Amino acid sequence: MALVFDVCHATDVPGLRSTRHGDIVMGKGPSVTYGSANHPVLVRHITATGTAHTLPLQHEASGQHTGTDIIYRATHGVPSALLSLPTRYMHTPTEVIDLIDLEQLIRLAIETVLALDTNTVLALS
């Protein structure tokens, strides 16, 4: 399995439409992506882990591709999920993140791996 990390648009600024990028707010935790490039069992595991550890988690949808989906198509496919850090002013010299979101993303990733059990791993096969 692979946990993929990227940034996503924080849409709580003027000029970005939440209808295009989702309703993602900086300071409300990392985001997990739902879509064809994200294994549903792994996404459910991440969501359950976040809930069990009272970690905030935002949700966004993707179409057929995410820009980081090369892993799930590698060889015969690798179960993967995309976790993103909300970012303002992406692709500019003044990108901004919330350090608490970053800490929560790291903690979510660690707890997700620690919470893996035989049943979850078998369901990913």
C-alpha positions in Angstrom: 0.0 0.0 0.0 1.0 3.6 -0.4 0.1 6.7 1.4 0.5 9.6 -1.0 1.1 13.1 0.3 0.4 16.3 -1.6 -1.1 19.8 -1.2 -4.6 20.8 -2.1 -6.2 24.2 -2.6 -7.6 25.8 0.5 -10.8 27.3 -0.9 -11.4 29.8 1.9 -9.9 32.7 0.0 -11.4 34.9 -2.7 -11.0 33.7 -6.3 -11.2 29.9 -5.7 -14.5 28.2 -6.2 -15.4 25.4 -3.8 -17.5 23.9 -6.6 -14.3 23.2 -8.5 -11.8 22.3 -5.7 -14.1 21.3 -2.9 -14.9 23.0 0.4 -11.4 22.8 2.0 -10.6 25.2 4.8 -7.1 25.9 6.1 -6.9 25.1 9.8 -9.5 22.4 9.8 -7.1 19.5 9.2 -5.7 17.5 6.3 -7.9 16.2 3.5 -8.4 12.6 2.3 -9.4 12.2 -1.4 -12.2 9.9 -2.7 -12.1 8.7 -6.3 -10.8 6.0 -8.6 -7.2 6.5 -7.7 -7.8 5.9 -4.0 -8.5 2.5 -2.6 -11.9 2.6 -0.8 -10.7 0.2 2.0 -7.7 2.3 2.7 -9.7 5.5 2.6 -12.2 4.0 5.1 -9.3 2.9 7.3 -7.8 6.5 7.2 -11.2 8.0 8.1 -11.8 5.5 10.9 -8.3 6.1 12.3 -8.9 9.9 12.2 -12.2 9.5 14.1 -10.7 7.1 16.7 -7.9 9.6 17.4 -10.2 12.7 17.2 -8.1 14.1 14.3 -9.9 16.5 12.1 -10.2 15.3 8.5 -11.6 17.1 5.5 -13.0 15.2 2.4 -12.5 16.0 -1.3 -13.4 14.2 -4.4 -11.3 13.6 -7.5 -12.1 12.6 -11.0 -10.3 9.9 -12.8 -6.8 11.2 -12.1 -5.3 13.1 -9.2 -1.9 14.1 -10.5 -0.3 11.8 -7.9 -2.0 8.6 -9.2 1.0 6.9 -10.8 1.4 4.6 -7.8 -2.0 2.9 -8.0 -1.4 2.1 -11.6 2.2 0.7 -11.1 2.8 -2.9 -12.2 -0.5 -4.6 -11.2 -1.7 -1.8 -9.0 -0.8 -0.6 -5.6 -3.6 0.2 -3.1 -3.1 3.9 -2.4 -4.8 6.9 -0.8 -4.1 10.6 -1.2 -3.7 12.8 1.9 -3.4 16.5 1.3 -2.3 19.6 3.1 -4.6 22.6 2.6 -2.6 25.3 1.0 -3.4 28.9 0.1 -2.0 30.7 -2.9 -0.7 27.4 -4.5 1.9 27.7 -7.2 2.9 31.2 -6.1 5.9 32.5 -4.2 3.7 33.1 -1.2 2.2 29.6 -0.5 0.8 29.4 3.0 0.0 26.4 5.2 -1.2 26.0 8.8 1.5 24.2 10.8 -1.2 22.6 12.9 -2.7 21.0 9.7 0.8 19.7 8.9 1.2 18.2 12.4 -2.2 16.6 12.1 -1.4 15.2 8.7 1.8 13.6 10.1 0.0 12.2 13.1 -2.8 10.8 10.9 -0.3 9.0 8.7 1.5 7.5 11.7 -1.7 6.4 13.4 -3.0 5.0 10.1 0.0 2.8 9.7 0.0 1.7 13.4 -3.7 0.8 13.2 -3.2 -1.6 10.3 -4.2 -5.1 11.1 -4.4 -8.4 9.3 -8.0 -7.9 8.2 -7.3 -4.5 6.7 -4.2 -5.7 4.9 -6.0 -8.7 3.4 -8.9 -6.4 2.3 -6.3 -4.3 0.4 -5.1 -7.3 -1.6 
